[in-house]
């Protein structure tokens, strides 16, 4: 065998000897010819140096390659390979110490089963410590088959390099560019070639074959600068890579084909010839000058070079370009894995805010939203450090974010956690959503601090009812507001489908148990399929709960069969309701099962609004898919006739529910008017549920903003409801602790709490709300002071944000801020965001930044080990200001039952009117001297709380006389939505 450094001892050796070598190569590759345009086909080269006995003398012997010594005493290429192996071993060792679960892998896609190159790459990978994955496609594979395999490997996080060992006919531009540039370790994609052309190798990969050629040339003392290289017979990416790699190192490069008329002249005048014979007769020896380096890439396919290479490396002898290129390919895999690990780490934000140009007078919300062109959601995701594989786009302006993000950033410290709450709501509105959005606009767009808003998804009930949308307003909005306020990404529809599947399963089970024998039920629940019966996994779980440890359906006794097939649900004690995301008062009580086919098994039930579903509460409180599935299974849907709880697991529906909810569990990424990020996820009401956006959205956002960033989330309704549940339920579940509460108030809402007249929708406001009235403001501030006190009960500092309206006077504004500070607020600032956007909340942002930097002494209001009655009483007395509570006999019986079932240590979620601190909606300000009536007590075991019903709370709102839908319409030409607000 000829070795890398062998010179032509006789440049006039017979042309026939060259032909014999070439013939030997062709014999080895008659079945499948791999052309060197594909880097995978370039393996074992022959580098020859022309001797001085050649008929042509060197024009510059002082700088010829032959006339210089090697850089090391040992064989140059063996040394090069050894150095590459050693440094990559060390790099892999460092990776293993910091990321023990990662072992970089090279995937080789080949056509047919010729394993010669695979074995060489496997041996090289083994010496370094890499994995090699082989994918064998049919010898006559199609372009589509290759691309399909490439796309699969692109998404496989275990694979850090893709190597195409394919015939030239399979290496179209579509195939080469299907490889992710980050995994294109052979440098064949246009992007990686482009990096090389520009001389920028910081991100891309150069061809290992081209790198090997350069490496062997630089192992001579003769400088490359000014030398002439001829690339003969090369095509495609390899030719481009070699040309620019050599040029970038100071060489002059000419390319030619075997049919070129001036071939002899180009070869004779060159210092280096890199050739691919590809069936041609080769070079005439008399063309070769003394000291000329000749690199024949065609001979790289000699299979027997493998064993001799391994022996030569160990003996520090020379090796070929094929072996050297294999080593460089493995080095690229290591580089790719290192870059991948770096990408997995926290990325600094490169947020580019959108410019806002507020108009006066302020246009309608939908006009403002439509006038601002949002950034493509993929651009926003990149700006805040999300990886492309973590994003699941729903059009151009919204996307789901995968929960794998949390695992990637789990070691990243959390940012500051800010809760926006409000005084007790009035029909005049307080503007918590606009304050939340304007605060993150101010923090990110104006103070240049990372910040994230986390908001609930609005229900379509209020959107088409009386309240309207919940995207904020004026110049503090989430955009596009139409998408935010309507279907978004379908989470509420998924909840509706899952909830109603449970309801259908309940009534179907009651019906089938009532109309079939134990044997018939058993045969249908555990059918024989092809003569074989077996339990499903969820049925085995039910058997275990029953204490039946049997796996063969034929082994159950008749009593065990009866226990297994009969849930014995009591129709009078079914607690699960159907839901719909529409305000529909006539569904508050209905009768089902009236068709003849239901054989008289009718019962009374009701519909709730979709966001009141326990599944919505679970979505808001879960920390991942596994936890969500477990919570869904624990949901109690009713009780049996002997008083035992019946769960979704007992119904066998849990897995199906998880399937329906698998996409809904991912938060939705959107943006504000100023291009700052927003997570929209979950939407439980605060008066009939816990009223906060999801734990998952908050956790992901806290990681993304970084240690110096801010996550601003909003609690529903007043601080007595949404904030209290945020602290006592959400914070217990998540383990997160807030740094500051922003308490929102308005002058006109405070006037109503101070005794101002009632207002009617569509009727002009009474003069008390338009003219200055310091007396009403001062009286109404009692409610503000009470809510500040409520926040302080939890040890969290308060910043009051006064949402300013144009009718407010400076004296009124100053009075509110003065009373707020005197009542225990750390700061109180006026906000003008509705008309100015983030710029109007810069003072608030500064205050939040300062207060959030102080130590928070967060504490819970009660211990979970307190009795249920005492937990209810604590909330009533300390948060609402009640003298005591009054339990109805039904409520007391339920509490006794929950204690008996072991549910007594759950937190409390009060279902109470949001319009007053008391149970009486008309009582404004700070009512005193009242007893809080507890009409009923229910349990959401899957969500993980007990919820007492205070007074006459309804879980299904109704439509007003003139709903919002009167003003909503669609332009059939432009498809623009009109009338949303």
N, C-alpha and C positions, 0 to 999 in steps of 0.2 A: 504494500500500500504506500501511496505517496503521502508524505506528511506536509504540514502547513509550510514549514520553512525550507523545504527542499528546493534547491535551485536547479535550473537546467544546466547540468554539467556539460551538456553538448547541445547548444541551441540548434544544431543542424541534425538532431536525432530524427529518425525517419518519421514522416507524416503518418506512416502506417501504425506506429506505436501509439500515437495519439488516437487514431481511429479504433485501435483495439480497446483502449480504456473506455472510449465513448460507447463502443458496441456493448461492452459489459454492462454499462449503466442501462442502456436501452433494454437489454434482456431482462434486467431486474424490474422493469417498470412497463412491460408490455400490456399488463392488465389495466393499469390505471395511471395515466400520465398526469402528474401534478406540476403545473407550470409555475415558475418562480414569481409570476405576477402576484400569485397568492403567496404571502410570506410563509405559510405553513409548508409550502413545497420546497423551501430553500433550507437545506439542512447541512450537509457536509461538503464544504467547499474544498477546492484545491487552489492554494496560492503558490505561484511559482515566481521566482526571480530570474530574469534572463542573465546568463553568464557573460563574462567579458569575451568569450570565444565566439560570440555571435558576430555575424558579418557586419553589424552596424555598431558604431562606437557611440558612446554617450557624449552628448554635446556639453554636459556639465557634470563630470564625474565627481566633483567635489560635493554635490548635493544629491547624488543618486541614492536610492534606497539601499542598494547593495553595498555601497562604500561606507556605511555607518554600522556601528555596533548595535546590538540589541540593548534595551534599557536594563535588562536583568541578565544575570549569568545563566539562568535557567531558560527553558523554552517560553517565549512570550505569551502564547495563547493559553498554555496550561496555567501559567501564573495568573492571567486575566480571569480565567474561569474560577480558579481557586479563590481569588480575591472576591469575586461576585458571590460565590457560595458563602464565604465566611461573613461578609458584611450583612447578607440577608438572613443568615442564621441568627446573627446578633439582633437584627431588627425584629425578627419573629419572636425571639426570646423576650424582648421588651414588650411586644404586643401581648404575649401570653401572660406576662406578669400583671399587666393592667387590665386586660380583657381575656380572662382565662377561657371563656366560652367560644372564642373566635379562632378558627383555623382557616386561613385563606385557601380558596379553591379555584383551580383553573378548569374550565369546562372546554372540552375539545369536541367540536362537531365535525364528524367525518362522514364521507360517503363510502359505503362498503366497509370491509373489515380488514383492510391493510393496516396493521398496528405498528409498522416500523417507526413512524414518527411518534406515535403515542408512547411506545416503550421508551424512546429516548427522552421524551418530555417527562414521563413518569419517573425515570431514574434521576433526572436532574431535580425534579420536584422533591423526590425523596431525600436527596442530599441536603436540600435546603429546609425541608420540613413542611412542604405544602401538600395539599390534596389535589388529585386530578380526577375529574369526572369525564367519562367518555360517553358521547351520544352518537350512536351509529345509525345513520339514515340509509335508506336504500341507495344502491349505487346510481340509479337513475332518478334521484330525488328531484322534486320540483322546487322552484323558487319559493312558492308558498309554503312548502313543508319546512324549508330552511328558516324562513322568516318566522314561522310559528314557533319553532324551537328557540330561536334567538329571543323572541319576545318573552317566552317563558323564563329563560335564563336571566333576562334583564330584571325581572321582578323577584328573582330568587336571591334573598339577602345573603345566602351562604356562598354564592358565586361572586368572585371578585375579578375574574378575567374570562373572556370568551375568545377562543382560538378557532378559526375556520380552516380545517384541513380538508379542502374541497377542490374538485376540478375547476379550472378557470371558467368553464361554462356556467358554473353555479354562482360565480362571484360578481353578480351585477351590482350596480350602485345601490339598488334597493336593498340587497342583502347586506352589503357592507355597512350601509348607513342605518340599518335596523339595529345594530349593536349600540347600546348606550355608550357614548364616548368614554364614560368613566370606567367601562369594562372592556374597552377595545384595546387590549394589551398588545396587539400586533400593529396598531396604528394604521388601520386600513380605512377607517371612516373619513369622510371629507372634512369633518371638523378637526380631527387629529392631524390630518395632512395639512390643513390650513394653519394650525398652530406651528407646525414645523416650517412651513413656507415663511411665516412671519418671524421665525426665530424665537418663538415663545413656547417653551416646554414646561412652564410652571404647572399647567393643568393637564395638558394632553400627554399622549404617549407616542414616541417615535418607533418606527419599525425595528424590531430586534435584529433583523437581518442587516438592515442598513447600519444599525448601531454596531453590529459585529464587524462589518467591513471597516467602519471608522476606527473601531478599537484596535484591529490588527494593524492598520496603517499608522496609528499614533504610537504603536509600540516600537517604532523605529526612532532613532535619534534625529533622522532627517526631518526638518520641519515641513508641515503640509502646506503652509502658506506659499502661494504662487505656483504650486504643482498643478499639472494638467491631468485630469482623469477623464477617461472615455467610458461611457456606459453603453455597452454593445448588446443589442437584442433584448433589452429590458423594456417592459411595458407597465402601464397601470400605476397603482399606488407605490409599488416598490421603486420604480424608476424615479418618481417624483420625490419620494422620501430620500433616496440616495443622493439625488442631484442637489437638493437643498441642504441636506445634512453636511455634505462635503463642501458646498459653497459657504455655509455658515461657519465652517472651520478654515476658510481662507483659500480653498482650492478653486481652480477653474474647472468647469465641467462641460463636456460635450456629449451629446447623445446621438447615437446613430444606429442604423439597422444593418443587417448582414448584406443587404442589397445596395447599400450606399455606394455611389461611384467613387468617392474619395476615401473609402474605408481604410486602405493601406496608409494613406497620408496621415489620417487622424490617429491611427494606432502608432505609427512610427514616431510621431511628434508628442506622444503622451508619456507620462510617468507612471500612470496606473491604468490598467484596463480591467474593468469589471464586466464579465460577459455571461451571457446565457446562450448556450449553443442551440437548444431546442431543435435538434435535428440537422443543424448545419454542420459543415465539415470542420469547423474550427479555424484557428488562426494559423497562418503560415509562419513557421518558426523564424524565418529570416526577417520578419517584421519586428521582432522583439529586440529592443536595445538592451545593452548591459545595465543591470540595476533596475529594470522595469519590473513593477509588481503586477502580476496577472492573477486575478481572482475569478475562478470559474464556478459560478453558482450552480451550474447544471450538475456538476459532480457531487453536489451536496446530497443527492438521493441515494448514495451508495450505502446499502443497509449494513454491510459488514463493518463499516466504520464505527458502529456502536460499541462493540466489545473492545476494539482496539483503542477507542477514545477513552473508555473508562480506565483501561490499563495505563494509557499515556498520561492521564491527569494524575493518577496516583504516583506515577514515576516522574512527574513534572516534565513530561515530554510535551510536544506540541499537539494541539487539537485543531479542528476545523471550524469554519464559520458556522456550520450547522450546530455544533455543540455550544459555541459561544453565543449564538443567537438564542438557543434554548435557555441558556443561563440568563441572558438579558430579558427573555420573555418572563421567566420566573421572577426576576427582579421587578418587572412591571406589575406582576400580580401582587407582590408585596407592597409596592407603592400604591396600587389601587386600594388594597385593604387599609393601608395607613390613611389614605385620603378619606375612605369611607368612614373610618373610625372618627376622623376629625369632623366630618360632616354630621355625625351623630351627636356631637357635642353641641353645647349651646352656641348659637350664632348671634353675633351682635346685630341689632336692628339697623336697617338702612331705609327707614321710613321716609317717604317723600309725600308730605301732606298735600292735599288738594287746596288750591287757593279759593277763598270765599270772598265774594263781592256782594255784601248785603245791600239790598235796595230799601228805599223808604218812599212810601209806606211799604210795610212788609207784605209780600204776596201771600197767597194761600199756601198751605203746607205742600200740597201736591205740585203746585207750580214751582216752588223752591226745589223740591226733590227732583223734578223733571229737568230743571235748568242746570243741574250739576251732573256732569258725566262721571260716573264712578270708574275707578280703576278696574281693570280685569282682575278677578279674584285671585288668579294665579300670580299676578304681580304683587298684590298685597301679601299673599302667603309667603312669597320669596323675601319680601322686605322685612318680615317679622321672624324669619328663621325657620319656616316650615319647609320640609322636604317635599319634593313633588309626589312621592309615593304616599305621603300622609294626607293628601288632598283628594277629595272625590267631588268633582265639580258638578253643580246643578245649574247649567247655563254659564253666563259670563260673570255674574255678579254675586253668586253665593255658592258655597261648597261645604260639604261635610268634612270634618277633620277626624282622622282615625285615632283611636285611643292608644295606638302604639306610640304616639307622641309622648305620653306620660312616662312610659318605660324608658324611652330614649333620654329624657331629661330628668329622670327620677332623682339624680344626685345634685341637680341644680337648685340652689337656694330659692325659696319663694320670695316674691315681691311683697309690697305692702298691700293690705286687704282693707278696702273701704266699703262701708255699707251706706247706701242712701235710703233714708226713711222719711216719713213726713208727719206733720200734725194730723189730727183726726180729719179725715176727708170731708169736704163739703161739695155741693153741686157746682161750686165756683172753680174747683180744681186747684191743685197745689203745684203740679209740674215736676214730680219726681223724675219722670223719664227724661224730660228736657234737661234737668240739672245733671243727671247721670251722664247723658251724652255730651253736654257742653263741658263737663269737668274733664272727660278724657280728651275732648278736642283741645281744651286749654293746656292740659298736661303735655300732650304729644306734639300738637301742631305749633304751640307757642312757647312752652317751657322746654321743649325738646327732651322730654322724659318719656320712657316707654310706659304706655298705659293701655288697658284693655277694658271695655265695657262688657258686662255680662247681663243680658236681659232675658226676660221671659218671652215666649212666643205668645202673641195675642190670640184669644179665642175669637172665632167668627161671630159668636153670640153678641158680644158688645160692639164688634165692628159694624154689624148691620142693625144693632139695636139702638142704644141711646148714647153710649160713651164715645163711639168711634174707634179709630185705630190707636195703637200704642207705640208708634215709631218715634215719639217725641214731637216737636213742633217748631215752627219758625226756622231759624238757622241752627237748630240743634236737633238733627234727625238722623235716623238710620235710613240709608238709601240702598236700592229703590224702595220707597215706602209702600208702593203697591204690593211688591213681592213679600215684604216683611209682614204686612197686615193680612194677607190672604193665605194661600195654601203653604207658603214657604217651601219646605222640603217634605211636607206630608207627614210630619210627626204626629200631629193631632189625629189625622185620618188613621194612622197605624194604631194609635191608642184606641180609637173608636172601634176599629175592626177587632182588635184583641179583646177589648172589654165585652163586646157583643158576642164574640165566640164563646166566652165563658158563660154568658147568659143563655145562649142557645144550648150549650152543653148541660146546664143545670136542668132546664125544663125537659130536654130530651131524656135525661137520665131518670127524672121523676116519672115521666110517661112510660118508659120502657120497663122500669122496675114494677110499676103498677099493673102492667098488662102481660107480664111474662113470668114463668116459673124460674126457680134458681137454675135448673138444668139448661133451659133455653137461653137464659142470660149468659151463663158460663160458656156455652157453645158459641155464642155470638161474640163475646168479649175475648175469648181465646180460641179462635177458629183453627180448624185443621187445614193446613196448606200443603198440598202434595202428600197427604197422609201424616204430616208432622205438626204437632201442636207445641207452641212455646210462648212463654210470657215475654212481653216487651219490657225494656228496662224500667219504665215508669210503673208497670204492673208489679214487677219484682220489688220495687221500693215500697209499694203499698202493702204487699205481703209482709215485708219486714216490719212495717209500722204496726201491723196487726199481730206480730209475734209469730208469724208462720214462716219458718226457715226452710222452705221447700222450693225446688226449681223445676220439677217435672209436673206439668198440669195434671197428669193422671194420678199423682200421689196425694192430692188433696182429699180430705174427708168431706162428707156432705155438709157438715157444720162449717168447715173451713171454706167450702165453696160458697155457702150462703153469706158468710162474713165478708168474703172477698167481693161478691157481685152486688151486694146491697149496701148502698150508702144511706138508704132510708132517710133521705132529706125530707124534712117537714116543710111542706109548701107555705105554712104560716110563718116559718122562721127563716125564709130565704132573705138574706140581707143584700144580695148583689142585684144591682139595677142596670138596665140598659142605658146607653148614653147616645147623645147626638150633639153636634157642635152648633146648635141653633137655639136661640131663646124661644121656647115653645111652651107656654103656660098650660096648654091642654094635655100635655104629656105628664103632668105632675101626679096624676093617678089614672091608671088605665086597667082594663081587664084583658087578659090574654087567654088563648086556648079556646076560643068560641066556635071554631070551625068543627063540623061534624067529625072530621078525621082525628081530632084530639079526644074524641070519645068522652066528652064531658069533663075533662081535667082542666078546668079553667081556674085562674086565680087572679087576684088583684096585685098589681105591681106599679112601677113608675119609671119614668126616664129622668136622668140627671143630665146637666150640661157636661160635655165630654171632659172638660178640664177638671171636673170634680171626681173623675174616676180614680180609684186607688192606683191604677196602672200609671196615671200621670204623676202621682206622688212618688211612686217607685222610681220612675224615670228621673225625677228631680233629685232623689236621694241616693241612688245607686252609685257604686264606684267602678262598675265594669260589667261585662257580659255575664260572667259567672255569678256575680253577686245579684245581678238583675234576675237571672233565671231562678236562683234560690228564693229571692223575695217573691217572685211571681208564684212559685209553688206554695209558699206559705200563706197566700191570701185566703182568708176565711170567707166562704160564700154563703154560709148558712149553718144550721145545726141539724143534727139528726133528731128523730123523735125521742131518743133517750138523752138528748141534750149535749151530744158530743159535736165539736166543731168539724165541719167538712171543708176541705181545702181544694184549691185548684189541682194540687198533686193527686188528691183522691179522685178527682174527675178525670185525670189522665191528660189534661190539656196543656200542661206547663211547657213542654217542648214546642208545641205549636205556637204558643204565645211568644216564646223567645224568638222564634223564626220571624214572626210578624214584627217584632220590635228590634231586630238586629241592626237595622239602619238608623232607627230613631234614637238609639243610644249614643250616636255620634253628634256632638255639637255642630251647629251651622255657623260658618264664618261669613260675616257681612262687614260693612264699613259705614262710618259716619259721613256727614256732608264734607268733612275736611280730610277724608281718606284715612282715618284711624280705625283700628280693628275692633270688631264687636263679635262676641259669641251670643247667639240666640238659641236658647235650649230650655225646653220644658216650660209649662205655664200654669201651674196650679193656682187657683184663686186663694187669696189670703183669708177671706171670711169663712170659707167652707173647707179649706185645706191649709197647707203651711205657707203658700204664697211667695215662693222664692224660685229663682232660676236654679239650674242644676249644679250639684256638687262637682260633677265632671267638668263642666265648663269653667268653673272657678279654679279647679285644680290645674287644668291645662293652661289657663291664662296666667296663673301665678308663676308657673314654670317659664312661660314664654317671655314675660316682661323682665325677668331677671331680678336680682336681689335689690336693685335700686329702682325698680319699676312699681307700677300701681295697677291693681285690679279693682274696678269700681262696679259693684253689683247693687241691685235695687230690691228692696223688700216691698211687698204689696200693701196697699192701703196705709193706715196710720201705724206709727211706731208701736202702739199698744197691741197690734195684731201681727203685722208682717215682721217687725223687728224682734218682737218677743219670740216668735217662732223661729226666726233665723238663728237667734242665740241658743234657745233651748232644744231645738230639734236639728236644724241643719248643722250647726257647729258641733253638736254631739256626734252626729253621724260622720262628718267629714274630718274631724280633728283639727280644723282650721280655726284660727283665732283672729278676730278683726282688730285693726289698729285704730280706726276712727269711725265715728258715725257722722254722716252729713244729714242734718235734719232740715227738711225743706218746709218753708212756710210762705204764704202770701199775705199781704196787707188785707185784701178783701176777704180771704177766708178767715183771718183772725177777727175781722169785724163781725162775721156771722157768728163765730164762737163768743163774741162779746155781747150778743143780743141783737144783731142786725136782722132785718126782716127776711122772710123766706124769698126764694127766687123761683121763677118759673121759666122753663125752657121756651125760647122763642119770644119772650117778653123782655123789653128793655130793663136793665138793672135799676133798682131803686137808687135814689140820690145818695143814700148812705154809703154805697159802695163806689161812688164816683167822686164825691166831695170829701175833703179832709174831715176826719172825725177821730181825733186822738183818744177820746173817751172810749169809743167802741174798740179801738185797737188795743188800748191798755187792758180792758177787761178780757178781750179775746186772747191776750198773751198768757192767760192762765193755762190754756190748753198747751201752748208752746212750752211753758215752764214745766208742766206735768210730764210731757214727753221727754224733755231734757233729763228730768229726774229719773224717768224709766230707763233711759240709756245708762245713766250713771249707776243705777242699781247693778248693772253688769260689769262695772269697772272700766267702761270704754269712754274715752273723751269725745266730746261733741263739738262739731262746727255747724253753726246755723247758716243755711243758705236762704236768703230772702229773695224769692223770685219776683222781680220788680215789674209792675205793669205801668203803663204810661199815665194812669190816673193816680198813681201813688205820689204823695208829696214827700219832700225831703224830711219834713218834720216827722211824718209817719215812719219813714224808713229808719231814721235815727232812733226813734222811740223803740221800735222792735229790736234793733241791734243792742240797745242799752239794756233792755229788760232781759234779753237772751243771755248776755254776759253775766248779769246779776243773778240769773237763775242757774248758773253753773256751766254754761257753754264756754269752751276754751276760746272760741272766736265766733263772730257773727258778721257776715259780709253780704252786701247787696249784689245781685247777679242780673246782668242784662243780656243774657245769652239768646233769648228769643229773637231779639232784633240784631244782635251782633255776632252770634255764634260763639266759638271758643274764646275769642278776644273779650267777650263780655263776662267770662268766668275766670279770667286770669287771676283776679284777686282771690277768688275762692280756691283756685289751684295752689296758690302760694300758702294760703292758710292751711289747707289739707296737708301739704308737704311738711309744714312746720309741726303741726300737731301729730301727724303720723310718725314723726321721728321720735316722739316721746314714748316712754314705756307705757304699755297697756297692761292694766291689772285685771284682765278678764276673769269673770267668775260666772257660774250658772246661778239661776234664781233658786233652784231647788235640787235636791238629790233624787236620783231615780229610785232610790230605795224608800223614799217617803211613800206612804199610802196614797192611792189614787185620789181619794177625797181631799187629802191635805195638799197635794200638788194643785188640784183645781182651786182650792181655797187660797193658796199662796198667790196664784196668778190673779184671781179676782180681787184680792185685797191690795196687793202691792202694785199691780199694773193698772187695774181699772179703778181702784179706789172704792170698791164695794165694802159694806160693813160685814157681809158674810155671804154664804151661798145657801140655796134651798134646793135639795134634791127631791125630785118626784119619786114615788115608789118604783116606777119603771126604771129610772136612772139608778136607784140604789140596787135594784135586783141585777141590773147589768154589771154594776161594779163588783158585786159579790160573785157573779159568774166569771168575770174576767180574772179576778183574784184566784178563783178555784182552778182556772185553766192555766195559771202561771203567767198571765200577761200583766201583772201588777207593776212590773218595773219598767214599763214603757213610758216615754215622755208624753205630755199632754198637748193636744192641738185643738184649741177652743174654736168652735164654730159659732160665730157671734156677728151681729151687725157691725159694719165698719163705720157707720155714721155717727157713733157716739162711743165714749168710753164705757158707757153702761150698755144694758140690753135694750134701751129705749132710743130709737133712732132720732127722735125729736129733741132729745136732751143734749145740748151743745155745751161747749166750755169744759168744765170739770164737774160733772154731777157728783153729789155726795148723798149719804144717807140711804142708799138703796141696797136691797138684797138681790143677788144675782141668781135667777132661777135656772136650774139645770133640768131641762125637760127630758132628755134622753142621753145615753152614753153609748157610743159605738166604737168599734175597734178596726183599725187598718193594720192587720198583723204583718202583712207583707211590707207595707211602707214603714211600719215600726212605730206607731203611735196610737194612743187612745184619744178619741175626739168627742167631747161633751157637746151637746146641742143646747145652745142658750136661747131661750125664748122661742120664737116662731121662725127659725131660719129655714129658707128654701134652697134646695140644691138645683133648682131649675128656674132661671130668670124668665120673665115674660117680656113681650115687646110693648113699647109705649104706644100711645095713640099715633104719633108720627115718628116712625123709626128712621134711622139714618139711610135705609135703603131707598127712600124717596129721592135722594139726591145722587145716588150712584148710578152711573151709566157707562156705556162703552161706545166709542166712536168706531163705527164699522169700517171706516176707511183706514184710519191711522192705527186702530186697535188700542188707542189710548184710553185709560180709565179716568173717568171724571167723578167728582163728588166725594172721594175718600178724604177723610181728615183724621 
